[in-house]
Amino acid sequence: MLDSISLSETQHEEALLLYRENLALEPYQAELVKLQQHVERHNLKMIILFEGRDAAGKGSVIGSVSRYMNPKHYRIVALGRPTEEERSQWYFQRYIKHFPRGGEMVLFDRSWYNRAMVEPVFGFCTPDEHRLFMKHVVPFEESLTDHGTILIKLYFSVSKEKQAARFESRRSDPLRQWKLSEIDLQAQSMWSQFTQTKFHMLSQTSHTKAPWHVIRSNDKHLARVETIKLILNTIDYDGRDHSIDLCRDPHTVFGADEELALMMQQRESD
């Protein structure tokens, strides 16, 4: 009886916390609706890339960003493994066909940067394929932005301990066990390899026309708030509520150079 009462109280507290967090998000989500309407009204094209390690919280952030948007004018793209036909094509081709039309936003839950992070670590691409990607991705993105597409690149950074805790939570939750894959189970043992590829990716592919923004995501609520603020700061949209504080939290959001400097410091202290 005591255990059931304790569990009930815990569930109540968690539900109350979630309610308060969702309530705190709503003013920012209302601004996102204005931003989306601005994109539609001015026939703009926007792409947002959500990258990061497994269990970094990308999916939950995407859910918060898109929650109140008009589904007619945004899409979430999460591509699976390429088909044999796609493997025979130019690498970027399978992504280009999902790019936005005028007045639309597209949110990529992982993107062409699979070739910079996941594929080389697990041997899903050859060294030459990886080298060619790293050589051509910046010119590809520069051409994309030069032709009028707004490109926002987000990398969600989670600690090794938090990733392990989230994997364990998935393992014990029948509603989320589907999220736990064989690749997930290897992620912890390959932590250092992913760290090396992350460093290389940030150092080689962050550029003026499409810089990387690194978001600490151990605290999911903070990650959601800061992500929405960052997106809202991208363009000056119609009807902006200037009373809402959109300044970044310097403990949560980092530029690529800041993140690389921190990674270098950690490497030197190891």
DRENNU-154978 format. One line per field, with one value per atom (N, C-alpha, C): residue number from 1; x, z, y. Coordinates in steps of 0.2 Angstrom, whole numbers, plus 5000, padded with zeros to 4 digits. Last residue first. Layout:
REM residues N
num <- c(NUM	...)
px <- c(X	...)
pz <- c(Z	...)
py <- c(Y	...)
//
This chain:
REM residues 270
num <- c(270	270	270	269	269	269	268	268	268	267	267	267	266	266	266	265	265	265	264	264	264	263	263	263	262	262	262	261	261	261	260	260	260	259	259	259	258	258	258	257	257	257	256	256	256	255	255	255	254	254	254	253	253	253	252	252	252	251	251	251	250	250	250	249	249	249	248	248	248	247	247	247	246	246	246	245	245	245	244	244	244	243	243	243	242	242	242	241	241	241	240	240	240	239	239	239	238	238	238	237	237	237	236	236	236	235	235	235	234	234	234	233	233	233	232	232	232	231	231	231	230	230	230	229	229	229	228	228	228	227	227	227	226	226	226	225	225	225	224	224	224	223	223	223	222	222	222	221	221	221	220	220	220	219	219	219	218	218	218	217	217	217	216	216	216	215	215	215	214	214	214	213	213	213	212	212	212	211	211	211	210	210	210	209	209	209	208	208	208	207	207	207	206	206	206	205	205	205	204	204	204	203	203	203	202	202	202	201	201	201	200	200	200	199	199	199	198	198	198	197	197	197	196	196	196	195	195	195	194	194	194	193	193	193	192	192	192	191	191	191	190	190	190	189	189	189	188	188	188	187	187	187	186	186	186	185	185	185	184	184	184	183	183	183	182	182	182	181	181	181	180	180	180	179	179	179	178	178	178	177	177	177	176	176	176	175	175	175	174	174	174	173	173	173	172	172	172	171	171	171	170	170	170	169	169	169	168	168	168	167	167	167	166	166	166	165	165	165	164	164	164	163	163	163	162	162	162	161	161	161	160	160	160	159	159	159	158	158	158	157	157	157	156	156	156	155	155	155	154	154	154	153	153	153	152	152	152	151	151	151	150	150	150	149	149	149	148	148	148	147	147	147	146	146	146	145	145	145	144	144	144	143	143	143	142	142	142	141	141	141	140	140	140	139	139	139	138	138	138	137	137	137	136	136	136	135	135	135	134	134	134	133	133	133	132	132	132	131	131	131	130	130	130	129	129	129	128	128	128	127	127	127	126	126	126	125	125	125	124	124	124	123	123	123	122	122	122	121	121	121	120	120	120	119	119	119	118	118	118	117	117	117	116	116	116	115	115	115	114	114	114	113	113	113	112	112	112	111	111	111	110	110	110	109	109	109	108	108	108	107	107	107	106	106	106	105	105	105	104	104	104	103	103	103	102	102	102	101	101	101	100	100	100	99	99	99	98	98	98	97	97	97	96	96	96	95	95	95	94	94	94	93	93	93	92	92	92	91	91	91	90	90	90	89	89	89	88	88	88	87	87	87	86	86	86	85	85	85	84	84	84	83	83	83	82	82	82	81	81	81	80	80	80	79	79	79	78	78	78	77	77	77	76	76	76	75	75	75	74	74	74	73	73	73	72	72	72	71	71	71	70	70	70	69	69	69	68	68	68	67	67	67	66	66	66	65	65	65	64	64	64	63	63	63	62	62	62	61	61	61	60	60	60	59	59	59	58	58	58	57	57	57	56	56	56	55	55	55	54	54	54	53	53	53	52	52	52	51	51	51	50	50	50	49	49	49	48	48	48	47	47	47	46	46	46	45	45	45	44	44	44	43	43	43	42	42	42	41	41	41	40	40	40	39	39	39	38	38	38	37	37	37	36	36	36	35	35	35	34	34	34	33	33	33	32	32	32	31	31	31	30	30	30	29	29	29	28	28	28	27	27	27	26	26	26	25	25	25	24	24	24	23	23	23	22	22	22	21	21	21	20	20	20	19	19	19	18	18	18	17	17	17	16	16	16	15	15	15	14	14	14	13	13	13	12	12	12	11	11	11	10	10	10	9	9	9	8	8	8	7	7	7	6	6	6	5	5	5	4	4	4	3	3	3	2	2	2	1	1	1)
px <- c(5211	5210	5216	5213	5213	5212	5213	5219	5219	5200	5204	5211	5194	5192	5198	5199	5201	5200	5192	5200	5202	5179	5181	5189	5180	5178	5180	5182	5187	5186	5171	5177	5182	5161	5161	5167	5165	5165	5165	5163	5170	5170	5149	5154	5161	5141	5143	5148	5129	5135	5136	5117	5118	5125	5118	5115	5116	5124	5126	5123	5119	5126	5128	5103	5106	5113	5099	5101	5104	5085	5092	5094	5071	5074	5082	5058	5065	5068	5045	5047	5055	5041	5042	5044	5040	5046	5047	5032	5031	5038	5031	5035	5033	5024	5020	5024	5035	5029	5026	5052	5046	5040	5068	5063	5056	5075	5073	5068	5081	5084	5082	5075	5080	5083	5068	5064	5069	5078	5074	5071	5081	5086	5083	5069	5072	5077	5069	5064	5066	5080	5080	5075	5077	5083	5083	5066	5065	5071	5072	5066	5066	5082	5084	5078	5075	5079	5081	5069	5065	5069	5080	5076	5071	5095	5089	5084	5105	5103	5097	5108	5101	5100	5115	5116	5109	5117	5113	5114	5126	5126	5122	5124	5123	5122	5135	5132	5130	5130	5134	5131	5129	5125	5130	5137	5130	5126	5149	5146	5138	5150	5152	5147	5155	5152	5154	5163	5157	5153	5175	5175	5169	5171	5177	5177	5161	5160	5165	5167	5162	5161	5177	5179	5173	5169	5174	5176	5162	5158	5163	5172	5169	5165	5176	5181	5177	5164	5167	5172	5163	5158	5160	5173	5173	5169	5169	5175	5175	5158	5157	5163	5155	5159	5159	5148	5155	5159	5136	5140	5147	5131	5133	5138	5126	5133	5136	5113	5116	5124	5109	5109	5113	5110	5115	5115	5099	5105	5111	5088	5090	5097	5074	5080	5082	5061	5066	5073	5053	5054	5060	5051	5056	5058	5041	5047	5052	5032	5029	5035	5038	5036	5033	5053	5047	5044	5066	5061	5054	5073	5073	5067	5072	5069	5068	5080	5073	5069	5092	5089	5082	5094	5094	5090	5095	5089	5088	5107	5101	5095	5116	5115	5108	5115	5113	5111	5120	5113	5110	5133	5129	5122	5137	5138	5133	5127	5132	5132	5122	5120	5126	5119	5124	5122	5113	5111	5116	5114	5117	5116	5107	5107	5110	5106	5109	5110	5095	5097	5100	5094	5096	5099	5083	5086	5087	5086	5084	5087	5091	5086	5083	5103	5097	5090	5112	5112	5106	5109	5107	5107	5114	5107	5105	5127	5123	5115	5131	5132	5127	5129	5125	5125	5139	5132	5127	5151	5148	5141	5150	5149	5148	5151	5145	5144	5163	5157	5151	5171	5174	5168	5164	5166	5169	5161	5155	5158	5174	5170	5164	5176	5180	5177	5166	5166	5170	5170	5163	5163	5183	5182	5175	5179	5183	5183	5162	5169	5173	5149	5151	5159	5147	5141	5143	5155	5157	5152	5151	5149	5151	5157	5159	5157	5152	5159	5161	5138	5140	5148	5137	5135	5138	5144	5144	5143	5143	5148	5149	5132	5138	5144	5122	5123	5130	5120	5126	5126	5108	5114	5120	5100	5100	5106	5088	5094	5094	5074	5076	5082	5072	5075	5077	5058	5062	5065	5054	5055	5060	5041	5047	5048	5036	5036	5042	5036	5031	5031	5041	5040	5034	5046	5043	5043	5060	5054	5052	5066	5067	5060	5066	5062	5062	5075	5068	5063	5087	5085	5077	5090	5088	5084	5094	5088	5086	5105	5099	5093	5117	5113	5106	5124	5122	5117	5119	5122	5120	5114	5113	5118	5115	5118	5118	5107	5114	5118	5095	5097	5105	5094	5093	5096	5094	5099	5099	5089	5088	5094	5096	5095	5093	5086	5092	5090	5075	5078	5084	5072	5074	5077	5061	5066	5067	5055	5058	5063	5040	5046	5048	5034	5035	5041	5022	5028	5028	5009	5015	5022	4999	4999	5006	5000	5003	5003	5004	5000	5003	5010	5011	5006	5011	5005	5006	5022	5016	5010	5035	5030	5023	5043	5044	5038	5040	5038	5039	5045	5038	5036	5059	5055	5047	5061	5062	5058	5060	5055	5056	5070	5063	5058	5082	5080	5072	5088	5082	5079	5099	5100	5094	5098	5095	5097	5112	5106	5104	5119	5119	5112	5113	5116	5116	5102	5107	5110	5091	5091	5096	5089	5092	5093	5077	5080	5083	5074	5076	5079	5062	5066	5068	5058	5059	5064	5044	5051	5052	5033	5035	5042	5027	5032	5036	5018	5016	5021	5026	5021	5019	5034	5037	5032	5024	5028	5031	5019	5014	5018	5030	5028	5023	5030	5036	5034	5018	5019	5025	5022	5016	5016	5032	5033	5028	5024	5029	5031	5019	5014	5018	5030	5027	5022	5032	5037	5034	5021	5023	5027	5023	5017	5019	5032	5034	5029	5025	5031	5033	5017	5014	5019	5026	5022	5019	5030	5035	5031	5018	5021	5026	5016	5011	5014	5028	5027	5022	5025	5031	5030	5013	5013	5019	5018	5013	5013	5027	5030	5025	5018	5023	5026	5010	5007	5012	5020	5017	5014	5023	5028	5025	5010	5013	5018	5010	5005	5007	5021	5021	5016	5016	5022	5023	5005	5004	5010	5012	5007	5006	5020	5023	5018	5010	5014	5017	5004	5000	5004)
pz <- c(4900	4900	4902	4897	4904	4905	4883	4887	4894	4881	4879	4882	4887	4890	4888	4878	4885	4888	4866	4866	4874	4869	4868	4868	4870	4876	4875	4857	4862	4869	4851	4849	4854	4856	4858	4857	4851	4858	4860	4837	4840	4847	4836	4835	4838	4851	4844	4843	4862	4860	4853	4875	4868	4867	4889	4885	4878	4895	4898	4894	4889	4887	4890	4882	4889	4887	4872	4873	4880	4872	4873	4874	4871	4866	4867	4880	4880	4876	4874	4876	4875	4869	4877	4879	4856	4858	4866	4846	4852	4856	4828	4834	4840	4816	4823	4829	4805	4806	4813	4809	4806	4808	4806	4809	4806	4809	4804	4808	4820	4813	4809	4832	4831	4824	4832	4832	4830	4834	4828	4827	4848	4842	4835	4854	4854	4849	4852	4849	4849	4859	4852	4849	4872	4869	4861	4875	4876	4871	4874	4870	4870	4884	4876	4872	4895	4893	4886	4895	4895	4892	4896	4890	4889	4900	4903	4897	4891	4897	4900	4880	4880	4886	4873	4879	4880	4857	4862	4867	4844	4849	4855	4828	4835	4839	4814	4818	4825	4800	4806	4810	4785	4789	4795	4781	4778	4782	4788	4789	4787	4794	4790	4790	4799	4802	4798	4795	4791	4794	4802	4795	4792	4816	4814	4806	4817	4818	4816	4812	4808	4810	4822	4815	4811	4833	4833	4826	4829	4831	4830	4828	4822	4823	4842	4837	4830	4848	4850	4845	4842	4840	4842	4848	4841	4839	4862	4860	4852	4862	4863	4861	4860	4854	4855	4870	4869	4864	4868	4874	4873	4856	4856	4862	4855	4854	4855	4857	4862	4861	4845	4851	4857	4836	4836	4842	4840	4841	4840	4848	4842	4844	4855	4857	4852	4852	4851	4852	4857	4850	4848	4870	4869	4861	4874	4871	4869	4881	4876	4872	4891	4885	4879	4898	4896	4890	4899	4904	4903	4889	4889	4894	4891	4885	4886	4902	4903	4897	4897	4902	4903	4889	4886	4891	4899	4894	4890	4905	4909	4904	4894	4897	4901	4892	4887	4890	4904	4903	4897	4903	4909	4907	4892	4892	4897	4888	4892	4891	4872	4878	4882	4861	4865	4872	4845	4852	4856	4833	4836	4843	4820	4827	4829	4807	4809	4817	4795	4802	4805	4781	4784	4791	4769	4776	4779	4752	4757	4764	4741	4745	4751	4735	4731	4735	4745	4740	4735	4751	4755	4750	4742	4744	4747	4741	4735	4737	4754	4752	4745	4754	4758	4756	4744	4743	4747	4751	4744	4743	4762	4763	4756	4756	4760	4761	4749	4745	4750	4759	4754	4751	4765	4769	4764	4755	4758	4762	4752	4747	4750	4764	4762	4757	4763	4769	4767	4752	4752	4758	4757	4751	4751	4767	4769	4763	4764	4764	4766	4777	4771	4770	4788	4783	4777	4799	4793	4788	4811	4810	4803	4808	4814	4814	4796	4796	4803	4799	4794	4795	4809	4810	4805	4803	4810	4811	4790	4794	4801	4785	4782	4786	4792	4794	4791	4787	4791	4794	4780	4776	4780	4796	4789	4785	4809	4806	4798	4805	4811	4808	4798	4797	4803	4794	4799	4798	4783	4783	4789	4779	4783	4783	4765	4769	4773	4755	4760	4765	4741	4744	4749	4747	4742	4745	4755	4755	4749	4750	4752	4751	4747	4752	4754	4737	4735	4741	4744	4740	4738	4749	4753	4750	4738	4742	4747	4734	4730	4734	4740	4742	4739	4733	4740	4742	4717	4721	4728	4718	4716	4720	4723	4717	4714	4734	4735	4729	4729	4732	4733	4725	4720	4722	4737	4733	4727	4750	4745	4741	4766	4758	4755	4781	4777	4769	4783	4785	4781	4787	4782	4785	4792	4795	4791	4792	4787	4791	4794	4797	4793	4786	4786	4791	4785	4787	4787	4781	4779	4782	4786	4778	4776	4800	4796	4789	4808	4803	4799	4825	4818	4814	4838	4836	4829	4837	4841	4838	4833	4828	4831	4844	4839	4835	4851	4854	4849	4842	4844	4847	4842	4836	4838	4855	4854	4847	4855	4859	4857	4845	4844	4848	4852	4846	4844	4863	4864	4858	4862	4864	4865	4858	4865	4867	4848	4850	4857	4845	4847	4848	4832	4839	4840	4823	4824	4831	4814	4821	4821	4803	4804	4811	4794	4801	4802	4781	4783	4790	4772	4778	4780	4761	4762	4768	4759	4760	4761	4756	4751	4752	4765	4760	4756	4771	4768	4763	4776	4771	4767	4785	4780	4774	4793	4790	4784	4799	4795	4791	4807	4801	4796	4816	4811	4805	4822	4819	4814	4828	4824	4819	4837	4831	4826	4846	4841	4835	4852	4849	4844	4858	4853	4849	4868	4862	4857	4876	4873	4867	4880	4875	4872	4889	4882	4877	4901	4900	4893	4899	4900	4898	4900	4893	4893	4913	4907	4901	4920	4920	4915	4916	4914	4914	4921	4914	4912	4935	4932	4924	4936	4937	4934	4933	4928	4929	4944	4937	4932	4954	4954	4947	4951	4951	4951	4952	4946	4945	4966	4961	4954	4971	4972	4968	4966	4964	4965	4973	4966	4963	4987	4985	4977	4986	4987	4985	4983	4978	4979	4995	4988	4983	5004	5005	4998	5000	5000	5000)
py <- c(5075	5068	5065	5088	5087	5079	5089	5090	5088	5087	5082	5083	5098	5092	5086	5108	5108	5101	5104	5104	5104	5106	5099	5098	5120	5116	5109	5123	5125	5121	5118	5115	5117	5127	5120	5116	5139	5138	5131	5136	5138	5137	5134	5128	5130	5141	5141	5136	5135	5136	5137	5135	5136	5138	5134	5129	5129	5145	5138	5132	5156	5154	5147	5156	5154	5152	5170	5163	5162	5180	5180	5173	5183	5178	5177	5187	5187	5181	5196	5190	5190	5209	5208	5201	5208	5210	5210	5197	5200	5202	5200	5198	5201	5203	5202	5200	5194	5199	5198	5191	5189	5194	5191	5196	5195	5175	5180	5185	5168	5167	5173	5168	5173	5173	5157	5163	5169	5147	5147	5154	5150	5151	5151	5147	5154	5155	5134	5138	5145	5130	5128	5133	5134	5137	5136	5125	5132	5136	5112	5114	5122	5113	5112	5114	5114	5119	5119	5101	5107	5113	5092	5092	5099	5093	5095	5096	5088	5084	5086	5096	5093	5088	5110	5105	5102	5113	5114	5108	5122	5116	5118	5126	5128	5122	5129	5124	5128	5140	5138	5133	5144	5139	5137	5154	5154	5149	5152	5158	5158	5135	5141	5146	5120	5126	5132	5109	5110	5116	5106	5107	5109	5106	5110	5111	5097	5104	5109	5085	5088	5095	5083	5084	5087	5081	5087	5088	5070	5076	5082	5061	5063	5069	5060	5062	5064	5055	5062	5064	5043	5048	5055	5037	5037	5043	5037	5041	5042	5028	5035	5039	5015	5019	5026	5011	5008	5012	5018	5019	5017	5012	5019	5021	5000	5000	5007	5001	4998	4998	5008	5012	5008	4998	5003	5007	4991	4987	4993	5002	4998	4995	5008	5005	5001	5012	5017	5014	5002	5002	5007	5005	5000	5000	5013	5016	5011	5006	5011	5014	4999	4995	5000	5003	5006	5003	4998	4996	4999	5004	4997	4995	5018	5015	5007	5019	5021	5018	5016	5011	5012	5027	5020	5015	5037	5037	5030	5033	5033	5033	5035	5028	5028	5049	5044	5037	5053	5055	5050	5049	5047	5048	5057	5049	5046	5071	5068	5060	5078	5074	5071	5090	5087	5084	5093	5092	5087	5105	5098	5098	5112	5111	5104	5124	5117	5117	5130	5131	5124	5140	5133	5134	5146	5147	5140	5147	5143	5145	5155	5158	5153	5152	5151	5153	5152	5157	5157	5140	5146	5152	5131	5130	5137	5134	5135	5135	5131	5138	5139	5117	5121	5129	5113	5111	5116	5118	5121	5119	5109	5116	5120	5096	5098	5105	5091	5095	5097	5086	5090	5095	5077	5082	5088	5068	5071	5078	5063	5067	5071	5056	5061	5066	5046	5051	5057	5039	5042	5047	5034	5039	5043	5026	5032	5037	5021	5020	5026	5018	5021	5020	5011	5011	5015	5010	5007	5007	5017	5010	5007	5029	5026	5019	5034	5032	5028	5035	5031	5029	5045	5038	5034	5058	5055	5047	5061	5064	5061	5055	5053	5056	5061	5054	5052	5074	5073	5066	5074	5072	5071	5070	5073	5070	5070	5067	5069	5076	5072	5067	5091	5085	5081	5100	5098	5091	5113	5106	5105	5125	5123	5115	5135	5129	5128	5144	5145	5139	5134	5141	5141	5118	5122	5129	5110	5114	5117	5093	5100	5104	5080	5082	5089	5079	5078	5079	5080	5086	5085	5067	5073	5078	5060	5057	5063	5067	5067	5065	5067	5072	5071	5057	5056	5061	5051	5056	5056	5033	5040	5045	5021	5022	5029	5021	5021	5022	5021	5028	5027	5008	5013	5020	5002	5000	5006	5014	5009	5007	5020	5021	5014	5018	5016	5018	5033	5026	5025	5050	5045	5038	5060	5056	5050	5076	5071	5067	5085	5082	5076	5100	5093	5091	5113	5110	5103	5117	5121	5119	5109	5110	5114	5110	5104	5105	5124	5122	5116	5121	5123	5120	5116	5120	5123	5107	5106	5110	5109	5108	5107	5110	5115	5115	5098	5104	5110	5088	5088	5095	5091	5092	5092	5087	5095	5096	5074	5078	5085	5070	5069	5073	5074	5077	5076	5068	5072	5075	5060	5067	5071	5047	5048	5056	5047	5044	5046	5064	5057	5054	5075	5073	5066	5086	5081	5080	5093	5091	5085	5107	5100	5099	5115	5115	5107	5126	5119	5119	5136	5135	5128	5148	5141	5140	5160	5158	5151	5167	5162	5160	5176	5179	5173	5168	5174	5177	5157	5156	5162	5164	5160	5159	5169	5174	5170	5158	5162	5167	5154	5150	5154	5165	5164	5159	5162	5168	5168	5150	5150	5157	5154	5150	5150	5161	5165	5161	5150	5155	5160	5145	5141	5146	5154	5154	5150	5153	5159	5159	5138	5141	5148	5134	5134	5138	5134	5139	5139	5123	5130	5135	5113	5114	5121	5114	5115	5117	5112	5118	5119	5098	5103	5110	5092	5092	5097	5094	5097	5097	5086	5093	5097	5073	5076	5084	5072	5072	5075	5072	5077	5078	5060	5067	5072	5050	5052	5058	5052	5053	5055	5047	5054	5056	5034	5039	5046	5029	5029	5034	5030	5033	5034	5021	5028	5032	5009	5012	5019	5008	5008	5011	5006	5012	5013	4994	5000	5006)
//
